[in-house]
Amino acid sequence: MQISNIYPQIKDIRTNMIVNVSGSAIEDYVQTAEKINELEAIPAIELNISCPNVKQGGMAFGVSAKGASEVVKSVREVYKKTLIVKLSPNVTDITEIARAVESVGADSVSLINTLLGMAIDAEKRRPLLSTITGGMSGAAVKPIALRMVWQVSKAVNIPVIGLGGISNWKDAVEFLLAGATAIEIGTANFIDPAITVKVADGINDYLDRHGFTSIKDIIGGLIV
Ligand SMILES: Cc1cc2nc3c(=O)[nH]c(=O)nc-3n(C[C@H](O)[C@H](O)[C@H](O)COP(=O)(O)O)c2cc1C
């Protein structure tokens, strides 16, 4: 990580910046978290636990409750500010992983990371990705992400940040209704770099139209 290069360029930006932290061993996460803990302008980190644990056969930390809680527990010991843990959807029961990281000190969970996918060029009879399989994101993953956000928001007592395929304000409102207290937007930024501003405006319009005075009025407001 290039703190000496990047931090001076961003430290005076007047917004809340969250750094996404990856690693291939627990020590990587711990060392990075320790360094970022010292940076005044960064109030939170988001741990990407979908990375392969190189020392444990390459299985991602986030696909077992044990692997997920081990890395989060180690980071929690050194990182004093807000610790968000980003969950992998490539699991049988995401609520089990969410509860495991909550129990070792996660302040919040964000979900979902990419789903494991694959693409094939039939003419060449070859995989399209050099890695053969790879992360799938964007609009097609939204129903899965929504389902997982809804399940996790019922399973834990910490805030849930929802993401996965959010492409417009309506998608964002759906995640809030499902129980997310905040949202993130990934892939849609590649299509429209101004998407976040449009989504924020659209949420405000929705609240006004429905007579709500705060976004808090719709969080978890799904009527079932
Ligand atoms: C090109 C690309 C790079 C990504 N890099 C990261 C990363 O460094 N750390 C991380 O936690 N997630 C990463 N993700 C996953 C996204 O942050 C997000 O969880 C996922 O794509 C689903 O949301 P979206 O459909 O809004 O993109 C990446 C996704 C894409 C498409």
The ligand as a Tripos MOL2 file, in Angstrom:
@<TRIPOS>MOLECULE
LIG
   31    33     1     0     0
SMALL
NO_CHARGES

@<TRIPOS>ATOM
      1 C1        -13.7350   -4.4010  -11.3160 C.3       1 LIG1
      2 C2        -14.1580   -4.7270   -9.9140 C.ar      1 LIG1
      3 C3        -13.2330   -4.6100   -8.8820 C.ar      1 LIG1
      4 C4        -13.5920   -4.9200   -7.5570 C.ar      1 LIG1
      5 N1        -12.6610   -4.7950   -6.5490 N.ar      1 LIG1
      6 C5        -13.0400   -5.0330   -5.2690 C.ar      1 LIG1
      7 C6        -12.1170   -4.8480   -4.1900 C.ar      1 LIG1
      8 O1        -10.9650   -4.4470   -4.3890 O.2       1 LIG1
      9 N2        -12.5490   -5.1050   -2.9350 N.ar      1 LIG1
     10 C7        -13.8300   -5.5130   -2.6740 C.ar      1 LIG1
     11 O2        -14.1780   -5.7120   -1.5010 O.2       1 LIG1
     12 N3        -14.7180   -5.7110   -3.6680 N.ar      1 LIG1
     13 C8        -14.3540   -5.4680   -4.9480 C.ar      1 LIG1
     14 N4        -15.2620   -5.6430   -5.9700 N.ar      1 LIG1
     15 C9        -16.6440   -6.0570   -5.6530 C.3       1 LIG1
     16 C10       -17.5700   -4.8440   -5.6180 C.3       1 LIG1
     17 O3        -17.1090   -3.8930   -4.6640 O.3       1 LIG1
     18 C11       -19.0080   -5.2350   -5.2530 C.3       1 LIG1
     19 O4        -19.0390   -5.8900   -4.0120 O.3       1 LIG1
     20 C12       -19.6350   -6.1530   -6.2920 C.3       1 LIG1
     21 O5        -19.1790   -5.8640   -7.5900 O.3       1 LIG1
     22 C13       -21.1830   -6.0730   -6.2700 C.3       1 LIG1
     23 O6        -21.6350   -4.7400   -6.3860 O.3       1 LIG1
     24 P1        -21.9260   -4.0220   -7.8070 P.3       1 LIG1
     25 O7        -22.8630   -4.9340   -8.5710 O.co2     1 LIG1
     26 O8        -22.5240   -2.7010   -7.4230 O.co2     1 LIG1
     27 O9        -20.5990   -3.8890   -8.5030 O.co2     1 LIG1
     28 C14       -14.9170   -5.3530   -7.2860 C.ar      1 LIG1
     29 C15       -15.8490   -5.4680   -8.3450 C.ar      1 LIG1
     30 C16       -15.4810   -5.1730   -9.6420 C.ar      1 LIG1
     31 C17       -16.5040   -5.3140  -10.7550 C.3       1 LIG1
@<TRIPOS>BOND
     1     1     2 1
     2     2     3 ar
     3     2    30 ar
     4     3     4 ar
     5     4     5 ar
     6     4    28 ar
     7     5     6 ar
     8     6     7 ar
     9     6    13 1
    10     7     8 2
    11     7     9 ar
    12     9    10 ar
    13    10    11 2
    14    10    12 ar
    15    12    13 ar
    16    13    14 ar
    17    14    15 1
    18    14    28 ar
    19    15    16 1
    20    16    17 1
    21    16    18 1
    22    18    19 1
    23    18    20 1
    24    20    21 1
    25    20    22 1
    26    22    23 1
    27    23    24 1
    28    24    25 2
    29    24    26 1
    30    24    27 1
    31    28    29 ar
    32    29    30 ar
    33    30    31 1
@<TRIPOS>SUBSTRUCTURE
     1 LIG1         1 GROUP 0 **** ****
